[in-house]
Amino acid sequence: MLKPTRFAFSAVLLLSITAFITAFAQEGFSPFTTDFPPEEFAARRAEVYKAIGDNVALLQGAPSPAGYTRFRQSNEFYYLCGIEVPHAYLLLDGATRRASLYLPHRNEGRERGEGKMLSAEDAAEVSKLSGVEAVYGLDLLNEHLARATRNGGRSLFTPFSPAEGFAMSRDLAVRVIGDYAADPFDGRPSREGALIQTVRGRFPQFEIKDLTPALDRLRLIKSPRELALIKKATRLGGLALMEAMRSTEPGIYEHELDGMAKYVYYRNGAQGEAYYSLIASGRNAFYPHYNAGKRQMKDGDFLLMDFAPDVGYYMSDVTRMMPVNGKFSAWQRELYGFYLGCYKAVLKSIRPNVTAQAVIQDAVKEMEALLAGTKFSKPAYENAAKTFVARYQASAKNPNASLGHWVGMATHDDGPHEGPLRAGMVFTIEPALTVPEEQIYVRLEDLIIITATGKEIVSDFVPMDLEAIEKLMKEEGMLQRYPRDGGVPKP
């Protein structure tokens, strides 16, 4: 008998996975992700084993959603196994390099109403899909944790930072925990805190350590498949911004652009929004995270739109500004034009194998020349421009300077800002120019991927030049083709 080749083995595995999906899935829906193969999840777990040594790691999946909301797994849990089942746990043993998944048992009544759900009874199939070595019911987790303490002197790693869920970055998740703690009639601990307390109470033999830093470092460099999802999210975010340019006109409400963008996202396969839409007209833009969306836009307004989707657990973050009436006014042209020149100087200077500080040092030279050659109509505008450049001048002297924020499974991805830019890093720049005296706020944002030889500005197909924006705004938009309901039709 010939020895099976690696290709033949992979083909057999793929056929078996496909057969399971076909047999158990609702029509047109897979019970397991098709974005990543089991080998990629296994490679991620292998890096965790390196980080924890001979110790164990425990990850808690997301709970069942409240209300009629589709379940979305937490980023941390999905990243290591791809399983989208509520109340699941993943136990990683660094000594044996063995991954064990713990799932709820089958709920046949729920399945009759909602369709097939992966459960502990699907152990063999789930193991094939995810590549984990074993699958058990939740009822065995306590016993297996107790066994892990027998050798003594072992640590248990688990994320201390709050899990990232739907439209969630860690900065907002931490704020929510603070809000709970500040409420004297609530005061609940974080879900992560409750898990740590439970493990300490039941298994005091474990020294509990934080897994978050290891996961942050691992997530900092994206794989080709991750980059493909980020690019699609950026593509959809850009298409929505371009449609906003076509649709925007005086009389439109901010929330109408929100609805239009969501149509573009969901129509093209997004599973949600990366964050709430920041669609701010007039002075609302002066509040960087204004999200009420209730204002009706007026002639002469300057509009900021910052919005992007969640595509397969990967996000984007793109911002554009536009004149509501389709034509930049004198003051808009003056401030936006200066800002755009500085912004492009930063984009041009970004490259691999140098630090953010070095990028800023190059960009500042162009900014200073632009500032020296620009005449402003008001002292307030000149002061705003000088302040903007001064911030970059200060950053140019800071070895720990950063260009913006990382993007990945969270819009504000966490990870170390140190050392040179490396291939696979993904981030945005979003500097802001403000004129406090008139509550004017100017900001753009683009998504950048560092490659081995340069950079890819994934969102640069979305117009940012004044003439290109004005040209696109002359086209008919979706909101003009589908006007809002004028009221209840008469019988």
N, C-alpha and C positions, 0 to 999 in steps of 0.2 A: 504493500500500500504506500502511495506517495505521501510524504509529509505535507499537511495542509499549509498553504501559504498564508501570510498575514492578510493579503487581499481577500483570499477565500473566506477566512474567518470573519473579517469585517463584513463581507457580503452576507454571510449567514446570519450574523447578529442583526444587520439592518433588516433583513427579511423577517426575522422573528419579531422585531420591534414593530415593523409595519403591519404584520399580521395581528398583533395585539391591539394596535390602534384601530385597525379596521373593524375588529370584532367587537370592541367595547365602546368605541366613541359614538357620540351622537353624530348625526349626519353632518359632515363638513367641519367637524370639530375634533381636535386631538386632545387627549387627556394629559399629554406631556408636551413640553416645548419642542418645536422643530427648529428653533433658532440656534441651538447648541447641541452637539453630540455628547454622549456620556463621557467620551474621552476628555473633553474640555473641562467638564465639572470635576473629573478625577484629577486632572492636572492642577486645578485650583486647590483641591483638598490636599494634594501632595505638598503644596507650598505651606499650607497650614500645619501639616505634620512637622515640617522643618522648623516652623516658628515655635511650636509647643514642646518639642523634644519628646520625651517618654511620658508626657502628661496627657490629659484628656481635655477635650473641648466640647462644650454643650451649647447648641444654638436652638433658640425657641422661635418657631414660625409664628406668623400672624394669627390672631384670633378670628372667629367668625365676624363678619361685618355687622354693624347695627343697621337695621332697616333694610329696605329693598335695594341693596347695593351689591354689585358683583364683587366676589372675593378677589383680592389682590395680595399676593404673598409679599412679605417684607423683602427688601433688597438683599440684606445680609444672608438670609436663609436661601433665597432663590439662587444667589451667586454660587453657593457651594453644592447645590443638588438639583435645582430646577423644578422641584416638586411644588405644585400649587394646591395644597390641601390645608385647610385651617387646623390649628391646634396640633401641628406636627413638630417633632423634635429631631435633631440630628446630633448624634454622639460620635465624636472622632477620637479614636485611641491612637496616640502617637507612638506607643510602644509596639503595637501590632500593625499599625497603619491600616486600620480597619474602620470603616464607616458603617454606623447602624442608624437606620431611620425608624422613627416611631410614629405610627399613624393611628387615628381613631378607627374603631371597628366599623364595619359596614352598617349604614342606616338605611334599610330597605325602604322604609316609608318615605324618607326624603328623596331617595333615588327614583321612586315611582313618580314623584312630582317634578323633580328638577333634572333627572337624567343621571348617568353614570358618574360616580365619584371614586377616585382612587382611595383604597382603604387597606388596612392590615391584611385583609383576606386576599389581596392582590400581590402578596409579597414577592413571588417569583417574577411576575411581570414588572413590578415597580423596580426591582433590583436590576433587571435588564435595561429598563428605560433610563435610569439615573446613574447606573454604574456603582451604586453603593453595595457593600458586601452582604448586608442583611437588612431585613425589614421585619419589624415586630409591631404588636399592638402597644398602645400607650401604657397599658397596665404592667408591662415588663420594665419600664424605664427605671423605676425605683430599685428593682432587684439588680439591674445591670449596673447602676451607679454604685450600689453597695458592693458589688463584686470588684469594681474598679478601685475601691479603697483598701482592699485586702493587703496589697503589697506595701502600703504605707508610704508616706513621704511624697505623694503625688499631688500635683496642683490641678485644679480644674479651671480652664480658661472659658470665659463667656463674655460677650460684648457688654461693656458697662454703658456705652452710649445708647440712647434710644433708637429703636429700629426705625428705618425709613419705610413708610408705607405710601399710600396713594397721595400724589402731589406733595411729597414730604422730603425736605432736606433736614439735616441734623439741627441746623440753627433754629428752625421753627419747632422741631420736636422738643428741643430743650426748653424753648419758651413755653410750650404747652405744659410741661412738667412744672415749671415755675408758677404758672397760673393756677394749677391744681393746689400746689403747696400754699399759695397765698390766700386761698379760699378757706376761711375758718370752718366752714361747714362741709368741706370736701377733704382736702389734704391727703388724697390717695398717693401712694408711692408710684413710681414708674413701674411698668410691667417688668422691665429689666431688674429694677430694685427688688420687686416682689420675688422674682425667680432666685436672685442671689440670697435673699433672706431664707427662702424655703430650703435651698440646697445647704446653706450653713446650718440651719436648724436640724436637718435630717442627717447630714454627713459632715460633722465638724472635723473629720480627718482631712478634708480637702482644704488647701489654701486656695482661695478664689483669686484669680488674676484676670486682667482685662485683655480680651482678644481684639478689641477695637483697633489698636495701633497696627497690628499685623494685617488685619483686613484692609485698612486704609492704604497701607503700603502696597499690598497686592493689587488693589483696585486702581492704583494710580496709572499703571501701564495697561492700555487696552489691547485686546487681541484683534485680529482682523474681523472676526465675526461681531465683536462688540462695536468696532468702528463702523461696520456696515449699518448697524441699527442706529447709531448716533447720526450717521449721515442721512438716513431716511427721516429721522425726527427733525433734523435741520432742514431737509428739503420741504417737508410739510409745513414747518413753521415759516419758512420763507415764502411758500406759495400763499399762505394765509395773509402774510404781510403785504404781498403784492396785490392780493384781492382787496385788502383794506384800502390800499392806495386808489384802486379803481372805485370803490364803493363810497369812500368818505366824501361828504359834502355838508354844508350847513344844514342843520335840522336833524341830522342823524344822531341817535343816542349812542353813548359809549358801549352800552351792553349789546347793541345790534352788531357791532364788530366782533364782540365776544362770541355771539351765536354763529356768525358767519365763519369765524375761524374754527370753531368746534366742528362745524359741518365738514370743512376741508379735512380736518384731522380724522374724524371717524369714517368719512367716506373713503379714506385711503388706508384704513387698517390700524390706526392708532388705538391703544387700549385706554387712553385717557389723556388728561392734561398733565404737563410736567409741573405746573404751578398755576395759581389763579392768575387770570389775565390782568396785566397792568396796562389799562387803556385809559390814558389821562389826557384830557383836553384842557386848554387854557391853563389856569393857575393850578389845576389839579396835578399837573406834571411836576410841580415843585415838591410834591411828596413822593419820594422814589418808589414806595410800595403802595400807592393809592390803588384800590381795587374795587371800589363801590360800583363803578360803571353806570351811574345814574344820570349823568349830566347830558343835556342836549347841546351839541356842538354849534358854535356860532361862527359867522363870517369873521375872518381875521384871527381865529384861534390857531395855535400851534399844537399838534397832536403827537403824543408819544404812545407807541404800541410795543409792548414787550410781552411775548407769549410764545409758547412752544408746546408740543405734545410729548406724550410718553409712548414710545414705540417698543414693545417687547421688553419693558423694564429699563429702557435707556432713553435719556432725555436730550434736549437741546436747550438753547437760550439765545434768542436773537431779538434785537430791538431796532426799530426805525422811527424816524420822525417825519412828519409831513404837514404842510399847510392845509387846513380844513377846506379852504376854498379852491385849492388846487394851484395856487400861485404864491410863491414866497414873497412876503412883504419886505420892505427895506430893512427893518430891524432883524427879521428872521434870516434874511440873506447874509447880513453882516455877521451876526453871531454864529449862525450855523456854518457859514463858509469858513470862518477862522477855525472853529472847532474841527471841521472836517479835515482841514489841512494838517492839524496836529494829530488827529486820529489816524490818518493815513501814514503819518511818519512812524507811529508805533507799529502799525501793521507791517510796514515795509521792513522794519528792523528785526522782526521776529525770525529766529533761525535756530537750528539745533546746535547742541554742544556748547552753548554759552549760557550764562546766567541771565535772569530777568534784569538784574542791575546793568549788565552790559547792553542789553536791548534798549533799556531806557536811556543810557548814556548816549547811544547813537541817535535816538529819536529826539532827545532834548536839543541837539544841535540844530535840527530843522525847525523845531518849535521856536527857538530863540530868534532864528532868522525871520520866521514868519511874523512873530510878534513885533520885531523891529521894523518890518516893512508894511505893517497894517495901520491904517488910520481909522479910529473909531469915532462914531458920531456923538457919543456920550462918555463922560468920565467913568460912569458906572460900568459901562461895557468894557472900557480899557482896563479898569481895575479887576473885573471878572477874568479877563484874558490873562492878565499878569498873575493873578492868583492861581489860575489853572496851570500855567507853565511853571510857577514856583513849586507847586506840589511835585511835579515831575523832576524838577531840579533837586529837590530834597531826596526823592527816591533814588536818583542817580548816585547819591553818596551813601546809600544804604545797602550793605552787602546782602541783607535779607529781604530786599524788595521783592514784591510779586507784581505780576502784570494784571491779574484779575482773579478769577476763581476757577477751580477745576470743574469739569462737567463729566458726568457718566451716568451711573444708575440714579444719582440725585442731581438736580439742577445745580445745587451748590455742593458738589462732591468735596469730601474731606480728604486730606492727604498732606504730606510734608511739602513745604515750599522751600526747598533747599537744593543746592547744586545746579548743574546745567540742565537745560531743557533736553529731554530725550524722546526718541521715537516712541510713539504710542501715547504720549501725554495729550490730553484734550482740555482746553480751557477757553474762556472768553475774556475779552477786554471790554470794559464798560466805563470809561472815565466820564465824569460829569462836569459840565461848565455851568455855573450858577450865577445869576444876578439877583442877590437878595433884595435889593431895593425895588425891583419890579416883579419879584417872584417868578423869574424865568429860569427854566431848567432845560439843558440841552444834553442829550445822551444818545449814543449809538452802541450797538453791541454785536459782535460777530463771533462765531465759533471757529476755533483754530485747532487743527491737528498737527502735531509735530511729526515729521517723517524723518527717515534716515538721512535725506539729502536736503531737506528744506521744510516747508510748511504747506498746509492746505487750508485755505480760508474757505470753509465749506459753504458759508452763507453769502459769499461775495456775488452770487447771482441776483441778490435782492438789491435793487437800486439804492444808492446812497448819495449820488451826485445830484445837485439841484435840478439840472435840466432833465435828467433821466426820471426823477420823481415827478416833475411837472408833466412830462410827456405821458407817463403811465396813468396819471390821474385824469387825463382827458378821456380815457377809455371807459366804456360803460361797465359798471360793476354789478355784482350779484345782487346787492341790495336794491339797485334800480330795476333789475329784471324781476325781482320778487319783492314788491313793496309790502310794507307792514299792513296788517288787517285794519281796515277802517272802521270796524264795528260789527255788530251782529246783523246779519242779513235780515231784511224784513220778510215776513211770511208771504 
